[in-house]
Amino acid sequence: MASDGTPETQAATASFSAAELNEFNTGWRVVNGTCGGRTFGFGLNGWKDCEELKLRMGYSSAVWTVRGWTITVRGNHIYDRTSGPLHRLDVSFSASKCVVEVAMPHGIIGQSFASASPRHGRVDLYPPSGRFKTQAMAEGAIEGQAANYEVATPFATHFAFSCFGTPPREPTLCPEVPLPTTPPAPRLDASAFDGGAERASRRLSEAAGAPCAPPSAPPPSTSPSVVYSGGDESLLLAAKEVSRYVYLRTGERMPVSSLGSRRRLSALPAGDVVLVALDSDDAVSSLRGQLGSSTSAGGYLIKSVSEGGRTVLVIAGYDASATLVAAYRYAELIGVGFGFEGDAIPDEVTSLRLSGFDELGEPRFTVRGVQPFHDFPAGPDLWGTEEWVGIVSQLPKLGLNFIGVHTYTKFNSQYDQSQVSAQGECFYSPTPQ
């Protein structure tokens, strides 16, 4: 539910339904909602703008943005499930600008943006063995009790601390005063927790009228990142896929950026880097002494080298298509599995590793693909758009570059023709032999 609090602005609702995701983890009616009372719905690569609320969906993820807030919803399979839903939703929130002062954060999630330090509340202490019923509901880290935040319906906005519909406050210069901080609360046993002192030590920032501190300039980032050489959309896709599968395996986010027109090693950002580029690009060629090899037609190279005291993992291909295949091959090397049925992401999270890779690959066949037969229940006669998109999307992940359609013309043999003709069902004119 979204509104900026002004009466002339239309109210908007939006929901992401995991039940609409198919076996390929996408769908065509995943996001549904209303804008000014009118309904809408979309899925793969769909979008909707309603006043300041903007909604975008890629393959299996959707992003909501409104007035400095960004909500990202990612659909994924529930692996090793025993019953219940087939898909789960991973939701993340981020904020920009001086959102605490302007937006007056409220609700369980909004409160986490109302102070500069972490909030620690009641937690359960689990016994070494046996059955245990959890009781902690974040008391001490949230205002009041969890029951105070319950709403009557999915899009209801009224609860004990609701500020929904309140006109946003005018932003100020955000003087440099620190927000109230909360000391860490001790780990308490459920039976011994009072919670009064912890709850009294913190209040929502808007209650005290405290302005939010201005954002300071971030220090130069030295965290690992993915850089692509630009020029071809396939290279951008390859870089994004490397970043995506690293996140799915390790939980670490690797920002994606372009080398731009320079395409030189000096343009790489600080810190360890994954370089996604053509083997012929200057940035890769300048590392040839350490790489030691070049790719042949259709081939790829995945190798870790040391440059300037940091690790550079080179993922390069003879051309853009081969580079995309190399990106998916790297995903396999960190534990991701690919098949026509979809991706297999291990449940166990692993640590990010950019060093120690050294693989040079080349295709044994120029044309590599599949040719599904039509006359089978699982064949493309019964495929819809989702199935076609799902199959074609998996081709480069499997190192394939071709899809054919097996079909028959008239009769397979004279025997088939004679049998049909004998039954008086000759739908085709006999062909002279």
Number of C-alpha atoms within 10 A of each C-alpha: 15 21 20 20 16 12 10 7 14 18 20 21 19 19 15 21 16 22 14 17 22 18 17 21 20 24 22 17 17 24 25 15 17 17 18 12 11 8 12 15 17 19 23 19 15 17 18 17 13 17 16 16 23 15 21 19 22 14 16 21 23 23 18 19 18 17 17 14 15 18 15 18 19 19 23 20 21 15 13 8 10 8 7 7 11 18 19 16 17 10 13 11 15 11 16 11 14 18 20 26 22 19 23 23 21 21 20 16 11 16 19 18 20 24 20 14 14 13 18 18 20 23 20 18 14 13 8 6 6 6 8 10 7 11 13 16 15 19 20 26 25 23 22 18 16 13 10 14 17 14 13 9 8 9 13 11 17 15 15 14 14 15 17 21 15 13 15 16 12 8 15 12 10 14 11 12 11 13 15 18 14 18 13 14 16 11 13 16 14 15 8 7 15 13 18 11 10 21 17 11 13 18 18 23 21 17 8 9 10 18 22 27 18 15 11 7 6 6 6 9 10 12 14 22 22 24 27 26 24 20 15 14 10 16 27 22 17 25 30 21 18 24 22 17 22 23 15 17 20 15 14 17 16 20 14 17 17 21 21 13 10 13 19 16 17 10 14 21 19 15 16 22 23 24 25 33 31 29 26 15 14 16 23 23 16 13 16 13 10 13 18 8 11 17 19 16 12 19 22 28 29 22 20 22 18 13 13 9 8 15 18 24 23 27 31 31 31 20 21 23 21 29 28 29 25 29 29 22 26 21 23 17 11 17 18 18 17 19 12 15 12 17 16 14 19 13 11 8 13 15 11 14 11 18 15 11 15 13 14 17 16 16 15 9 9 12 11 14 16 16 11 16 16 16 13 10 10 11 13 16 12 11 13 9 9 15 17 11 13 18 16 16 14 18 20 20 23 18 18 19 17 14 15 10 11 13 11 9 5 12 12 9 8 11 10 12 19 14 12 14 15 10 8 9 10 13 10 11 9 11 8 4 4
